[in-house]
């Protein structure tokens, strides 16, 4: 399968004005134009696009689209794994629990961040 072509990262948002009026633009690295946003939610939409794309670039710079496509299944798998760990909690030693706690705590914090309002 051919890899999707896209503007290189990191992407950034900037205030702009064009024939539609004031808005927010999104550029890839080197100023390569990606899109523009207008209307009530223009700034928030541009910020969301930039944050999402740059997060994907941070995980897999060569194929950020693969990250975006895999993320829902990854989150589902993490939730299921943490649930199974809760079920197993009464069947492990205190040393095993203490050794696992930092990673489990990080995973729970990451899921909590995903679910923030």
N, CA, C and O atoms as a DFTB+ gen file, in Angstrom:
468 C
 N C O
     1  1       0.841      -1.175       0.000
     2  2       0.000       0.000       0.000
     3  2       0.887       1.240       0.000
     4  3       1.852       1.317       0.760
     5  1       0.563       2.198      -0.843
     6  2       1.330       3.439      -0.920
     7  2       1.009       4.321       0.278
     8  3      -0.149       4.492       0.660
     9  1       2.069       4.875       0.861
    10  2       1.888       5.744       2.008
    11  2       1.258       7.066       1.573
    12  3       1.606       7.619       0.529
    13  1       0.330       7.561       2.385
    14  2      -0.352       8.822       2.093
    15  2       0.637       9.974       2.127
    16  3       1.479      10.060       3.022
    17  1       0.528      10.847       1.157
    18  2       1.361      12.048       1.124
    19  2       0.655      13.143       1.905
    20  3      -0.565      13.288       1.828
    21  1       1.425      13.903       2.648
    22  2       0.859      14.995       3.439
    23  2       1.948      16.033       3.675
    24  3       3.130      15.782       3.439
    25  1       1.529      17.196       4.143
    26  2       2.494      18.238       4.478
    27  2       3.349      17.762       5.648
    28  3       2.835      17.147       6.582
    29  1       4.647      18.041       5.603
    30  2       5.511      17.618       6.712
    31  2       5.198      18.397       7.982
    32  3       4.651      19.499       7.932
    33  1       5.548      17.815       9.107
    34  2       5.328      18.470      10.397
    35  2       6.588      19.146      10.886
    36  3       7.654      18.977      10.294
    37  1       6.484      19.895      11.939
    38  2       5.255      20.143      12.682
    39  2       4.343      21.142      11.971
    40  3       4.788      21.965      11.172
    41  1       3.060      21.039      12.289
    42  2       2.086      21.980      11.757
    43  2       1.887      23.100      12.763
    44  3       2.156      22.933      13.953
    45  1       1.415      24.242      12.280
    46  2       1.163      25.371      13.180
    47  2      -0.068      26.124      12.702
    48  3      -0.423      26.097      11.524
    49  1      -0.707      26.794      13.649
    50  2      -1.881      27.620      13.347
    51  2      -1.480      29.082      13.443
    52  3      -0.604      29.447      14.228
    53  1      -2.122      29.908      12.645
    54  2      -1.818      31.338      12.655
    55  2      -3.051      32.116      12.229
    56  3      -3.878      31.637      11.453
    57  1      -3.150      33.326      12.756
    58  2      -4.263      34.194      12.390
    59  2      -4.045      34.707      10.967
    60  3      -2.920      35.018      10.576
    61  1      -5.130      34.791      10.200
    62  2      -5.022      35.192       8.810
    63  2      -6.261      35.974       8.383
    64  3      -7.250      36.056       9.110
    65  1      -6.178      36.538       7.203
    66  2      -7.341      37.200       6.616
    67  2      -7.289      36.954       5.118
    68  3      -6.249      37.107       4.476
    69  1      -8.445      36.568       4.576
    70  2      -8.537      36.354       3.136
    71  2      -9.875      36.902       2.653
    72  3     -10.509      37.693       3.352
    73  1     -10.301      36.497       1.486
    74  2     -11.537      37.039       0.912
    75  2     -12.770      36.716       1.763
    76  3     -13.801      37.378       1.640
    77  1     -12.664      35.707       2.618
    78  2     -13.784      35.357       3.501
    79  2     -13.732      36.120       4.821
    80  3     -14.641      36.005       5.644
    81  1     -12.679      36.893       5.023
    82  2     -12.532      37.648       6.262
    83  2     -11.445      37.068       7.144
    84  3     -10.598      36.300       6.689
    85  1     -11.482      37.449       8.425
    86  2     -10.476      36.960       9.375
    87  2     -10.741      35.499       9.690
    88  3     -11.883      35.043       9.732
    89  1      -9.661      34.788       9.909
    90  2      -9.762      33.373      10.231
    91  2      -8.452      32.861      10.769
    92  3      -7.596      33.630      11.206
    93  1      -8.309      31.568      10.733
    94  2      -7.084      30.906      11.188
    95  2      -6.618      29.955      10.107
    96  3      -7.407      29.182       9.564
    97  1      -5.331      30.012       9.797
    98  2      -4.737      29.115       8.826
    99  2      -3.956      28.022       9.518
   100  3      -3.600      28.139      10.691
   101  1      -3.697      26.972       8.790
   102  2      -2.868      25.869       9.276
   103  2      -1.826      25.585       8.205
   104  3      -2.159      25.349       7.044
   105  1      -0.571      25.611       8.607
   106  2       0.550      25.327       7.715
   107  2       1.334      24.132       8.218
   108  3       1.417      23.879       9.420
   109  1       1.907      23.403       7.274
   110  2       2.884      22.391       7.604
   111  2       4.258      23.036       7.707
   112  3       4.384      24.253       7.576
   113  1       5.269      22.244       7.935
   114  2       6.635      22.752       8.040
   115  2       7.003      23.509       6.775
   116  3       6.572      23.149       5.679
   117  1       7.791      24.545       6.928
   118  2       8.220      25.334       5.790
   119  2       7.134      26.223       5.218
   120  3       7.282      26.748       4.115
   121  1       6.036      26.402       5.955
   122  2       4.961      27.277       5.502
   123  2       4.058      26.677       4.450
   124  3       3.282      27.397       3.820
   125  1       4.141      25.364       4.243
   126  2       3.298      24.707       3.255
   127  2       1.846      24.771       3.708
   128  3       1.495      24.197       4.739
   129  1       1.000      25.460       2.953
   130  2      -0.395      25.640       3.323
   131  2      -1.161      24.334       3.392
   132  3      -1.032      23.483       2.512
   133  1      -1.958      24.177       4.438
   134  2      -2.758      22.973       4.629
   135  2      -4.238      23.301       4.519
   136  3      -4.946      22.721       3.696
   137  1      -4.709      24.231       5.345
   138  2      -6.130      24.586       5.319
   139  2      -6.327      25.913       6.031
   140  3      -5.407      26.454       6.644
   141  1      -7.543      26.423       5.935
   142  2      -7.907      27.610       6.707
   143  2      -9.274      27.366       7.333
   144  3     -10.093      26.615       6.805
   145  1      -9.498      28.008       8.453
   146  2     -10.738      27.864       9.205
   147  2     -11.361      29.238       9.393
   148  3     -10.663      30.212       9.673
   149  1     -12.667      29.310       9.240
   150  2     -13.389      30.571       9.406
   151  2     -14.629      30.324      10.250
   152  3     -15.067      29.185      10.409
   153  1     -15.179      31.381      10.779
   154  2     -16.413      31.281      11.544
   155  2     -16.168      31.273      13.030
   156  3     -15.056      31.510      13.501
   157  1     -17.220      30.999      13.753
   158  2     -17.221      31.090      15.207
   159  2     -16.123      30.257      15.857
   160  3     -15.498      30.707      16.816
   161  1     -15.882      29.072      15.361
   162  2     -14.940      28.155      15.999
   163  2     -13.609      28.052      15.255
   164  3     -12.883      27.070      15.413
   165  1     -13.293      29.046      14.459
   166  2     -12.096      28.974      13.611
   167  2     -10.829      28.720      14.409
   168  3     -10.058      27.820      14.074
   169  1     -10.604      29.495      15.454
   170  2      -9.375      29.350      16.242
   171  2      -9.320      27.977      16.909
   172  3      -8.286      27.309      16.880
   173  1     -10.433      27.558      17.508
   174  2     -10.474      26.254      18.174
   175  2     -10.291      25.113      17.166
   176  3      -9.603      24.135      17.459
   177  1     -10.897      25.232      15.993
   178  2     -10.748      24.189      14.979
   179  2      -9.310      24.083      14.493
   180  3      -8.779      22.983      14.336
   181  1      -8.681      25.233      14.255
   182  2      -7.281      25.226      13.821
   183  2      -6.387      24.624      14.903
   184  3      -5.481      23.844      14.609
   185  1      -6.651      24.990      16.151
   186  2      -5.857      24.445      17.264
   187  2      -6.027      22.940      17.378
   188  3      -5.061      22.224      17.641
   189  1      -7.249      22.455      17.181
   190  2      -7.504      21.017      17.240
   191  2      -6.775      20.280      16.124
   192  3      -6.158      19.243      16.366
   193  1      -6.840      20.798      14.928
   194  2      -6.143      20.177      13.792
   195  2      -4.647      20.086      14.078
   196  3      -4.037      19.030      13.908
   197  1      -4.062      21.201      14.512
   198  2      -2.623      21.247      14.772
   199  2      -2.235      20.293      15.903
   200  3      -1.260      19.552      15.779
   201  1      -2.991      20.306      17.005
   202  2      -2.660      19.430      18.137
   203  2      -2.752      17.957      17.748
   204  3      -1.883      17.160      18.101
   205  1      -3.805      17.602      17.021
   206  2      -3.988      16.206      16.632
   207  2      -2.889      15.736      15.680
   208  3      -2.310      14.665      15.860
   209  1      -2.618      16.543      14.683
   210  2      -1.595      16.162      13.701
   211  2      -0.213      16.095      14.344
   212  3       0.533      15.143      14.118
   213  1       0.126      17.097      15.138
   214  2       1.455      17.101      15.765
   215  2       1.622      15.962      16.763
   216  3       2.721      15.427      16.901
   217  1       0.553      15.579      17.462
   218  2       0.629      14.424      18.364
   219  2       0.913      13.151      17.567
   220  3       1.702      12.308      17.996
   221  1       0.275      13.015      16.417
   222  2       0.522      11.843      15.567
   223  2       1.947      11.845      15.026
   224  3       2.591      10.797      14.977
   225  1       2.445      13.014      14.620
   226  2       3.837      13.116      14.171
   227  2       4.806      12.730      15.282
   228  3       5.831      12.101      15.020
   229  1       4.486      13.105      16.525
   230  2       5.379      12.800      17.649
   231  2       5.503      11.300      17.882
   232  3       6.554      10.818      18.303
   233  1       4.437      10.566      17.609
   234  2       4.447       9.122      17.822
   235  2       5.076       8.385      16.647
   236  3       5.854       7.451      16.843
   237  1       4.743       8.800      15.430
   238  2       5.289       8.141      14.241
   239  2       5.507       9.188      13.146
   240  3       4.625       9.412      12.316
   241  1       6.681       9.829      13.143
   242  2       6.924      10.895      12.177
   243  2       6.834      10.455      10.721
   244  3       6.545      11.271       9.846
   245  1       7.078       9.183      10.455
   246  2       7.036       8.689       9.084
   247  2       5.629       8.372       8.597
   248  3       5.382       8.338       7.391
   249  1       4.706       8.139       9.525
   250  2       3.344       7.795       9.119
   251  2       2.342       8.221      10.194
   252  3       1.766       7.373      10.874
   253  1       2.133       9.528      10.348
   254  2       1.196       9.995      11.377
   255  2      -0.244       9.546      11.122
   256  3      -1.027       9.423      12.064
   257  1      -0.594       9.303       9.878
   258  2      -1.938       8.831       9.583
   259  2      -2.189       7.469      10.224
   260  3      -3.295       7.203      10.696
   261  1      -1.183       6.610      10.245
   262  2      -1.326       5.292      10.877
   263  2      -1.656       5.454      12.359
   264  3      -2.446       4.684      12.907
   265  1      -1.061       6.441      13.004
   266  2      -1.347       6.699      14.418
   267  2      -2.804       7.099      14.587
   268  3      -3.511       6.558      15.438
   269  1      -3.245       8.041      13.778
   270  2      -4.629       8.519      13.881
   271  2      -5.620       7.372      13.665
   272  3      -6.639       7.289      14.351
   273  1      -5.322       6.510      12.729
   274  2      -6.232       5.394      12.444
   275  2      -6.211       4.333      13.543
   276  3      -7.228       3.688      13.797
   277  1      -5.062       4.146      14.198
   278  2      -4.931       3.113      15.228
   279  2      -5.387       3.582      16.609
   280  3      -5.679       2.750      17.467
   281  1      -5.455       4.861      16.838
   282  2      -5.708       5.391      18.172
   283  2      -6.988       4.868      18.829
   284  3      -6.924       4.478      19.995
   285  1      -8.132       4.834      18.167
   286  2      -9.326       4.317      18.851
   287  2      -9.162       2.871      19.348
   288  3      -9.591       2.543      20.454
   289  1      -8.545       2.014      18.533
   290  2      -8.338       0.620      18.950
   291  2      -7.305       0.531      20.066
   292  3      -7.419      -0.318      20.950
   293  1      -6.310       1.391      20.033
   294  2      -5.301       1.415      21.087
   295  2      -5.929       1.794      22.425
   296  3      -5.642       1.171      23.448
   297  1      -6.777       2.805      22.418
   298  2      -7.458       3.233      23.646
   299  2      -8.369       2.125      24.161
   300  3      -8.399       1.857      25.362
   301  1      -9.107       1.483      23.269
   302  2      -9.976       0.372      23.669
   303  2      -9.158      -0.760      24.296
   304  3      -9.556      -1.326      25.315
   305  1      -8.027      -1.086      23.693
   306  2      -7.171      -2.150      24.227
   307  2      -6.605      -1.769      25.592
   308  3      -6.498      -2.620      26.475
   309  1      -6.243      -0.509      25.772
   310  2      -5.718      -0.064      27.059
   311  2      -6.793      -0.165      28.140
   312  3      -6.524      -0.629      29.248
   313  1      -8.009       0.270      27.815
   314  2      -9.110       0.155      28.782
   315  2      -9.347      -1.302      29.182
   316  3      -9.499      -1.615      30.363
   317  1      -9.377      -2.185      28.183
   318  2      -9.592      -3.604      28.470
   319  2      -8.451      -4.171      29.305
   320  3      -8.687      -4.958      30.221
   321  1      -7.228      -3.783      29.003
   322  2      -6.064      -4.280      29.753
   323  2      -6.114      -3.823      31.203
   324  3      -5.842      -4.607      32.113
   325  1      -6.456      -2.568      31.421
   326  2      -6.542      -2.066      32.793
   327  2      -7.668      -2.758      33.558
   328  3      -7.531      -3.033      34.750
   329  1      -8.759      -3.035      32.891
   330  2      -9.862      -3.751      33.528
   331  2      -9.426      -5.155      33.944
   332  3      -9.745      -5.612      35.041
   333  1      -8.695      -5.833      33.059
   334  2      -8.179      -7.178      33.389
   335  2      -7.199      -7.111      34.541
   336  3      -7.196      -7.990      35.402
   337  1      -6.369      -6.086      34.573
   338  2      -5.426      -5.935      35.684
   339  2      -6.168      -5.740      37.002
   340  3      -5.749      -6.261      38.036
   341  1      -7.268      -4.990      36.969
   342  2      -8.079      -4.826      38.176
   343  2      -8.602      -6.187      38.650
   344  3      -8.611      -6.471      39.848
   345  1      -9.038      -7.025      37.699
   346  2      -9.536      -8.354      38.046
   347  2      -8.441      -9.233      38.646
   348  3      -8.703     -10.049      39.529
   349  1      -7.221      -9.059      38.162
   350  2      -6.096      -9.885      38.619
   351  2      -5.438      -9.349      39.885
   352  3      -4.607     -10.032      40.484
   353  1      -5.790      -8.168      40.289
   354  2      -5.137      -7.484      41.397
   355  2      -5.078      -8.329      42.668
   356  3      -4.088      -8.270      43.396
   357  1      -6.111      -9.106      42.943
   358  2      -6.142      -9.920      44.164
   359  2      -5.325     -11.199      44.041
   360  3      -5.225     -11.970      44.995
   361  1      -4.741     -11.426      42.867
   362  2      -4.021     -12.688      42.633
   363  2      -2.524     -12.474      42.420
   364  3      -1.833     -13.389      41.973
   365  1      -2.022     -11.305      42.727
   366  2      -0.589     -11.054      42.566
   367  2       0.006     -10.656      43.907
   368  3      -0.707     -10.242      44.821
   369  1       1.308     -10.785      44.010
   370  2       1.985     -10.425      45.252
   371  2       2.130      -8.912      45.351
   372  3       1.995      -8.200      44.356
   373  1       2.402      -8.438      46.537
   374  2       2.608      -7.006      46.748
   375  2       3.814      -6.519      45.941
   376  3       3.787      -5.407      45.412
   377  1       4.866      -7.328      45.836
   378  2       6.033      -6.934      45.029
   379  2       5.664      -6.790      43.563
   380  3       6.109      -5.848      42.907
   381  1       4.862      -7.704      43.039
   382  2       4.418      -7.604      41.644
   383  2       3.557      -6.364      41.447
   384  3       3.683      -5.655      40.449
   385  1       2.678      -6.113      42.416
   386  2       1.827      -4.925      42.333
   387  2       2.683      -3.659      42.350
   388  3       2.486      -2.763      41.530
   389  1       3.629      -3.586      43.281
   390  2       4.483      -2.398      43.385
   391  2       5.324      -2.199      42.129
   392  3       5.564      -1.062      41.723
   393  1       5.771      -3.274      41.516
   394  2       6.574      -3.164      40.296
   395  2       5.724      -2.677      39.123
   396  3       6.227      -1.985      38.237
   397  1       4.454      -3.030      39.113
   398  2       3.562      -2.653      38.015
   399  2       2.908      -1.297      38.209
   400  3       2.458      -0.683      37.242
   401  1       2.850      -0.821      39.446
   402  2       2.082       0.376      39.757
   403  2       2.455       1.605      38.924
   404  3       1.549       2.278      38.433
   405  1       3.751       1.937      38.738
   406  2       4.061       3.146      37.960
   407  2       3.506       3.113      36.531
   408  3       2.975       4.114      36.050
   409  1       3.625       1.989      35.867
   410  2       3.117       1.886      34.487
   411  2       1.596       1.944      34.470
   412  3       1.006       2.595      33.608
   413  1       0.963       1.271      35.414
   414  2      -0.493       1.277      35.480
   415  2      -0.994       2.683      35.797
   416  3      -1.984       3.140      35.227
   417  1      -0.315       3.351      36.694
   418  2      -0.695       4.714      37.063
   419  2      -0.582       5.654      35.862
   420  3      -1.460       6.491      35.654
   421  1       0.478       5.527      35.076
   422  2       0.642       6.350      33.871
   423  2      -0.473       6.071      32.864
   424  3      -0.999       6.992      32.240
   425  1      -0.826       4.804      32.712
   426  2      -1.883       4.438      31.770
   427  2      -3.224       5.024      32.209
   428  3      -3.980       5.540      31.385
   429  1      -3.515       4.942      33.501
   430  2      -4.775       5.510      34.005
   431  2      -4.797       7.034      33.835
   432  3      -5.830       7.603      33.481
   433  1      -3.668       7.689      34.083
   434  2      -3.597       9.139      33.927
   435  2      -3.796       9.539      32.459
   436  3      -4.460      10.532      32.160
   437  1      -3.214       8.754      31.556
   438  2      -3.381       9.049      30.119
   439  2      -4.840       8.893      29.706
   440  3      -5.359       9.719      28.955
   441  1      -5.506       7.849      30.185
   442  2      -6.929       7.677      29.858
   443  2      -7.765       8.790      30.465
   444  3      -8.706       9.271      29.834
   445  1      -7.436       9.203      31.675
   446  2      -8.173      10.300      32.311
   447  2      -8.025      11.581      31.493
   448  3      -8.985      12.337      31.340
   449  1      -6.835      11.822      30.971
   450  2      -6.602      13.000      30.134
   451  2      -7.454      12.937      28.865
   452  3      -7.998      13.952      28.432
   453  1      -7.569      11.769      28.278
   454  2      -8.392      11.585      27.079
   455  2      -9.862      11.909      27.337
   456  3     -10.577      12.359      26.441
   457  1     -10.297      11.675      28.565
   458  2     -11.714      11.811      28.874
   459  2     -12.061      13.134      29.543
   460  3     -13.190      13.310      30.002
   461  1     -11.107      14.078      29.609
   462  2     -11.377      15.382      30.203
   463  2     -12.442      16.143      29.416
   464  3     -12.569      15.997      28.200
   465  1     -13.192      16.945      30.136
   466  2     -14.179      17.823      29.470
   467  2     -13.519      19.128      29.065
   468  3     -14.174      20.000      28.493
